[in-house]
């Protein structure tokens, strides 16, 4: 989903992936200021226009970092927890 207008980062978390960086970012986007979550792949400070591909272990590590940094909220954690036994 693309959101037009200004995009402002509210919080982010990242992990190192060899020569790349995987990120989860909480952003305020669009004219209505909606908060969105972006999963992205970065290299040398630039976001790459390709998908972020992770192993399950890397995904868990990134999700943990995102919860600690506020890129993913405790509300997200509660919603996830209500659907799966964590």
C-alpha positions, -999 to +999 in steps of 0.1 A: +000+000+000+014+034-009+006+065+011+009+099-006+022+130+010+047+134+037+061+104+056+077+109+090+095+082+110+082+078+145+103+048+156+125+021+140+144-010+147+170-028+126+192-059+124+223-065+104+220-090+075+255-095+061+260-064+039+225-052+045+202-039+072+166-051+077+143-026+093+108-022+107+097+014+109+066+030+124+057+060+102+032+088+101+020+090+065-004+107+043-026+138+047-046+122+075-015+113+095-022+076+097+004+054+114+018+026+092+045+000+096+071-005+069+094-035+065+124-026+044+159-036+033+187-010+034+222-008+022+247+019+029+220+042+043+196+038+014+164+019+012+164-007-015+134-012-038+133-050-032+115-072-006+129-078+029+136-116+030+144-131+064+148-165+080+124-172+109+152-165+134+160-132+118+123-122+118+120-130+155+151-110+162+138-080+142+103-082+158+119-083+193+140-052+185+109-035+171+089-041+202+117-028+224+122+004+203+085+012+199+084+005+162+058-021+171+035-013+200+024-033+230-010-032+214+004-051+184+019-076+208-014-081+225-033-086+192-007-111+181-008-129+214-046-131+214-043-152+181-014-174+190-001-188+222+031-168+230 
